[in-house]
Amino acid sequence: MSGDEAVFKALADGTRRALLDLLHASDGRTLGQLCAGIEMSRQAVAKHLRVLERAGLVTARRVGRTKEHHLNAAPIQAIYERWIAKYERAPAAALHRLEQALEERT
């Protein structure tokens, strides 16, 4: 599975998006802290975190006896640049051309 496919698969699930939102709000959370923000078992949350890690959206770091999870937004930025930004530019350019044409008429 390519990098983009893994990111899209990871983002397709609402629970995984909620975990990313939790990490965005407060980075470096433990599994227990993440479980407190989502009503599901530790095993289910851990499974979702593994999918996010494989996609490169979350990194984990051992700190003493705990494991902190950190958001890595770089794959989301890459998806944005590859799949979203280019489609944003066309409407903005069309509006700019329309504005110029209207100014020329007046």
N, C-alpha and C positions, 0 to 999 in steps of 0.2 A: 504494500500500500504506500502511495507517495505521501510526501509531507502534507500537501494540501488536502488530500483525501482523509488523512488521519485527523487533521484539524477540523474539517467539516464534520466528520463523524463524531468527534468529541463535542463540538458545539451543537450538534443536532439534538442532544438530550437536555431537557430542562433542568434536571438535577445537577448536571455538570455545569451548566451556565450559572446556576445558583451558587455552586461552589466557587466559581470564578468571581462572581459578584462579592462573595464573602471575603475572598482573598484580596480583591481590589479595595474593599473598605478597610481591611486591616490585614496586612501581609504578615507572613510568618506564623500562621496558626498551626496548632497541633491537630492531630486527628480528633481528639476529644473536643477541642474548641469548634472544629468544623461540624462535628456531630451535633453539638448544642444548637447550631444554627439551622440544621436540617433534621426533620423528624424521620430518621431511618436508622437502621442498625449500623454499628461500627464497620462490620464486614461489607455492607453495601456501599457505604461512603468510601471505604478503602478501595473497593473495586472501581468506583468512579474516578478516584484519584489516580489509579494506575492507568486508566485510559487517557486522562489528562496529561500524565507524565509521558506516556508513549507519544503523544501528539506534540510534546514540547511546550505545552501551555502551563505546566506546573513543574517546579523543581522542588526537591526535598533535600533537607540538610539536617544531619544529626547534630543536636546540641545537648551534650550530656546524655541523659537517658531518654530524651524526647526527640522527635523528628518534626521539624518545622517545614511547612509547605509554603512555597512562594510562587506568586503569579509571574509568568513570563509572557508579556504581551507581544513580544516580537513576532510570533507566528500569526497573531491576529492582524498586526500591522502589515505583514507581508500579504495576507489575504486581502486586506483593504486595498493595498497598492495594486495588486494583480487583478482583482475582480470587481472592485467597487469604484475606485478613484477614476478610472478611465471612462466610466459611464457617467460620472458626475460632470466631467469637463465638457462633454458635448452639449448638454442643456445650458450650461453657463456661457459657453461660447455663442450659442444660438441667441441667447438673451442679449449678449453684448452686441452682436451684429444687428439685432432688431433695434436696440437702443441707438446705435450709430445711424441706421437708416432713418429712424424717426427724427433724429437731430438734423440730418441732412435735408429733410423735407421742410423743416420749419425755418 
